[in-house]
Amino acid sequence: MKIYLKIITNLFLIEAGYLRFSFLISSITKNYNKKIIIAPTGIDSFRSLSLKRNLAKIIYILNKSNYFVVLRPHPRDINKNFYQNLKKRNKSNKLFLFDGSNNYLETYNDSFLMITDLSGTAYTYAFLTKKPVIFFSRRENFVLKSDYKNLNYFKDRKLVGEIITDEKKIVYVVRKCLKKKDKIKKEILKLIKNNQLEIDAFKLTTNLLKKISNA
């Protein structure tokens, strides 16, 4: 997450932060309520690892415990029959919202936790909001025996939240994350620092460009 500037004959590698993150972080507020975002990865990308087949049950269990669920599918899946049918079945559900909007910031702000399977949005959410993420892993044993386990995405899951393999335990794990949200926030802040995302990329980049133009 670095910006590299190349200047004519010489190559200068200048650490200038992550512009998109610096832009988005300014739009995040510190809200906590009973809304939970469920944001699966593309349902055709990793079919054996997707929470697709458990999704309806997870929504039902959370609603039964009076949690408001915001379902935010992967953008390319919004109009697929699976999600449109799920949306219709929950049409009269007062504890459900189907979020097909282009801007996820409002949804991120208006929540206290995210549930996903292996979507990259998990870390976007965690880094921007400092709120927990629950990773629903249907085949965790497979993940641990595969090369996936060596990827930072999978290695850092327990730092930003919890891993769950059974939807029946979802409410328990949600409550567990709430109890340890301060600890999780500290771990998220460490990851942000390690990835150098705390840099004000706009300010640093502007200053660098001014120096270059005046050189």
N, C-alpha and C positions, 0 to 999 in steps of 0.2 A: 504494500500500500504506500508506495513512494512515487514521487514525480521525478522524472529524469529530464534534465534540460541539456540539449546538445548545442554547443556554440561553435559554429564554423569549423575551424581546423582542430580545435581541442575538444576533448570530451570531458565535461564536468558532470559528475554525479552528485546532484544536490538533493538532500532530503527535504522535501517540502510538504509532507503530510498527505492527507487524503481529502481532496476538495469536496467530494459528495458527502462524506460523513460530516465535515465541518458545516456544510449547508444544512443538512437534515437535523443535526443536533440542536440547532438554534430554534427549531420548531417543536421540540418535544417539551411537554409540561409534566409536572410530577403529580399525576392523578392516580388514585387507587379506587376501584369499585369492584363490583361482583361480576364484571364481564371477563370472559375467557375467550381468547382468539384460538381457533383451530385452523392451522395453515399447513395443509399437507403439501408435499412435493408433487410434481406432475404425476398423475395416476398411471401413466403409461411408461414412465421412466424406469422405475424400480418396482415392478409389480409384486415381487415376492416380499419386498420390504415395506410396501405402502400400507398405510392404516385404512385404506379404502374400505375393506370388508368389515372393519370394526367401527367405522365412523358413526353410523346411525346409532349403534349401541352406546358409544361414548357420549353422544349428544343427549340421549335419553337419560343416562345415569346422572349426568351433570345437571340437567333440567330438574330431575327428581329431587336433587338436593338444593334446588332454587338458585342455581348458577345460570346466569345469562350467557348464552353461547353465540359468538360471532364466527360464522364459517367464512373463511376467506380462501377460496381455491386458488391454485396456481393460475395466473392470467390466461394461459392457453386452454385451461380446462373449464372455464366459467360456463360456456354454452354447451358443454357435453351433456348428454342425456342423463348420466349418473347424477350430476349435480343439479340439473334442472328438475329431475324427479324428486330429489331430496328436498329441494326448495319448495316444491308444490306440497309435499307431505307435511311440511312444517309451516304452511301458509298461515294457519291460525294459532301457531305457537307463539305466545307472548314473551317467551324466554329465548327466542331465536332470531338471528338476523343473518341474512345472506349478503355478504359484502362483495360486490363485484365492481367496486369503484376503482378508479385509476390511482388514487392517492391513499396510501395506507397509513399516513401519519395520524389522522383523526382516530382511526381504529386502534393504533398503537397507544395513543394517549389515553383513550377511553377504556383501558383494560388493566388487569393486574397480573396476567399470566398468559403464556402461549403454550399450545400443545401442537407438536408437529411430529413427523416421522424422521425424515432426513433432508428437510428443505433448508437451503442456505439462509432463508429468511430468519431462521432461529437466532443466528448470531447478529444479524442486523437488528432484530428486535431487542436482544439482550444488551448489545452495546449502546443502542440509542436510549432505551428506557431504564436500564439497570434492573429490569424485572426478570423473574425466573422463567425458564422454559422447561416443559416436560417433553421428553422424547419417547414417543410410543414406538417400541422396537419389537415387532412381531417375531423376528428371528434373531434375537440377540446372540444366541449360541453360534449361529452362522457368521455374524459380524465379527465375533471374537476369534473365530478360527480363520477368518479371511484376512487379506491385506488391508481391508478397510480399517482395521483396528489401529493401524499405524498412521492414519491420517489425523491431523489436528482436529478436524470436525468431530470425529468420534472420541478422540482422547480427551477433549475438553468438555464433553457433554455434562459430566457431573459437577463441573466447576460453575456452570451457568444454570444448573437445575437438577433434574432427576431423570432417571431412565425407568420406564415401566413396560412390562411385557403382557400385562393382563388388564383389560379395561375395567374389571370388577374392582380394582384397587385405585381407580382414578381419583375418586373423591378423597381418599386417604392421602394420596400423594399430593394433591392440590393443597390440602391443609398443611401437610408437612412442609411444602415450599413456602407457604405463608409464614409459618413459624420461623423458618430459617432465612427469610428474605434478606435480612441485613447481612448475614454471612455470605449469601449468594452475591449480593451487591458488591461486597468487598472483593470477591474473586473475579467478578466481571470487571471491576476497576483495574485489577492487576493485569487482566488480559488486554484491556484497552491500552494500558501503559506499555506492555510488552510488544504490542503491535503498533505502538507509536501513533495511536489514534487521538491522543489528547492534544496533538499539535494543532494550532489554529492555522489551517492550511491557507485560508484566504489571506490573512495578514502576512504570513511568511512568503507566500508566492508573490504577492503584490510588492513586497519589499525587495525580493530577489530580482524581479523584473525591472524595478526602478534602478537598482544597482547596475544591472546589465546594460540598460539603455543609457546610463550615464558614464559607462566605462569608456 
